[in-house]
Structures are given as structure tokens and as C-alpha cells.
Amino acid sequence: MKYDAIVVGAGPAGLVAGRVISDKGFKVAILEKEKQLGLKPCGEAISSHTLNDAMVKPSGDFIAQDIKRAVIYSPSHKKVCIEGGAAVGYILNKTIFLQHLAEKAAESGADIYMNQPVIDLSRDNSLIKVKTTKDEFSASLILGGQM
């Protein structure tokens, strides 16, 4: 299957990248190795800016709790306190949040393939060929996390 771009991984970054590229009129495939979204362990806490970056408005559908204050300890033991009148962050229901991002990506035209771990990459002139356990894809651009 030929695409303009292939995104490997249907986490938040992959789904948003697929959406943004699709919004520009390109044909995009998002490949996810898991059978369903949200299986990877995660603390499920995000800053309020993260939703802005993902182009998503806060919703009770996927926000379990507002965070009004956070204390962060750096590896050098520096302590940073973040607080404000409005929510500085949120605790998510990660599965529902990812489903929301996937819906937005699909609405933009991205094709999402679940249970498709990448097993091989090769180059054929200007195209990159991506082989999964089920299919073969090609594109001139590939974005990926763990491959």
C-alpha cells in the first residue's frame, strides 16, 4: 500500500503527527503494534499545554481529574512547584484520550492499522518500504518511535 507518509506508533505523538500531516492533504498510514490503544504503561498525567499541542479541548470524556498544583523533582534534586488558579494539568483516562486522538486523525484522513508491528524497513530509490507482520507499505516519509 502506497502512502505519502507512514507514522509508526499510535501513541499521542504518532496520532497527532498523523492528523497534522493528513490535514495538509497527504495520505498517511499510522501503524500500531498493539491490538488496542493505551496498553503501554503511563502515569497518565499531562500539563494543560499538552492538550493545546494536541489541538484538543479539555473534555470530561477523557479527563479523570484536574491537577491544580504539581511538585517536580529534577534528576539534580532541584524542586519546582507549579500552581495556578486554573488547572495546570490533568489526570487522563489514557485509553479514551487515545481513542479521541485516533478519531481526530481518522477524520483528517489518516488510515490507522492496529496489530501491525514493523518487522523490516528497506529503501527503494526515493521510497521507504515498511513490512509489518501482516502487510507491506511504502512512503517517501516515515516517522517512528520504537521500530
Residue pairs with C-beta under 8 A, 6 or more apart in sequence:
1 29
1 135
1 136
1 137
1 138
2 27
2 127
2 137
2 138
2 139
3 27
3 28
3 29
3 111
3 137
3 138
3 139
4 21
4 26
4 27
4 28
4 139
4 140
4 141
5 18
5 21
5 26
5 27
5 28
5 29
5 139
5 140
5 141
5 142
5 143
6 28
6 29
6 30
6 31
6 128
6 130
6 137
6 139
6 141
6 142
6 143
6 144
7 14
7 17
7 18
7 21
7 28
7 29
7 30
7 31
7 110
7 142
7 143
7 144
8 14
8 31
8 118
8 130
8 142
8 143
8 144
8 145
8 146
8 147
9 30
9 31
9 32
9 33
9 144
9 145
9 146
10 30
10 31
10 32
10 34
10 37
10 98
10 102
10 112
10 114
11 40
11 98
11 145
12 50
12 54
12 97
12 98
12 101
13 145
14 30
14 32
14 143
14 145
15 30
15 98
15 101
15 102
15 104
15 105
16 53
16 54
16 55
16 101
16 105
17 143
18 28
18 30
18 105
18 108
18 110
18 112
19 55
19 101
19 104
19 105
19 108
19 110
21 28
21 110
22 28
22 105
22 108
22 109
22 110
23 108
23 109
27 109
27 111
28 105
28 109
28 110
28 111
29 110
29 111
29 112
29 113
29 137
29 139
30 105
30 110
30 111
30 112
30 113
31 113
31 116
31 118
31 130
31 132
31 137
32 112
32 113
32 114
32 115
32 116
33 115
33 116
33 117
33 118
34 40
34 114
34 115
35 114
35 115
36 95
36 114
37 95
37 98
37 99
37 102
37 114
38 94
38 95
38 97
38 98
38 99
42 94
44 64
44 91
44 92
44 93
44 94
45 67
45 70
45 89
45 90
45 91
45 92
46 89
46 90
46 92
47 88
47 89
48 58
48 86
48 87
48 88
48 89
48 90
50 89
51 57
51 58
51 90
54 101
55 104
56 100
56 101
56 104
58 87
58 90
59 100
61 96
61 100
62 92
62 93
62 96
62 97
62 100
63 90
63 91
63 92
63 93
64 90
64 91
64 92
64 93
65 90
65 91
66 87
66 89
66 90
67 87
67 88
67 89
67 90
67 91
68 83
68 84
68 87
68 88
69 81
69 82
69 83
69 88
70 81
70 82
70 83
70 88
70 89
71 79
71 80
71 81
71 82
72 79
72 80
72 81
72 82
73 79
73 80
74 80
82 88
82 89
102 112
105 112
106 112
113 132
113 134
113 135
115 133
115 134
116 132
116 133
116 134
116 135
117 132
117 133
118 130
118 131
118 132
118 144
118 147
119 131
119 132
119 133
120 129
120 130
120 131
121 128
121 129
121 130
121 131
121 142
121 147
122 128
122 129
122 131
123 129
124 138
126 140
127 138
127 139
127 140
128 138
128 139
128 140
128 141
128 142
129 136
129 137
129 138
130 136
130 137
130 138
130 139
130 142
131 137
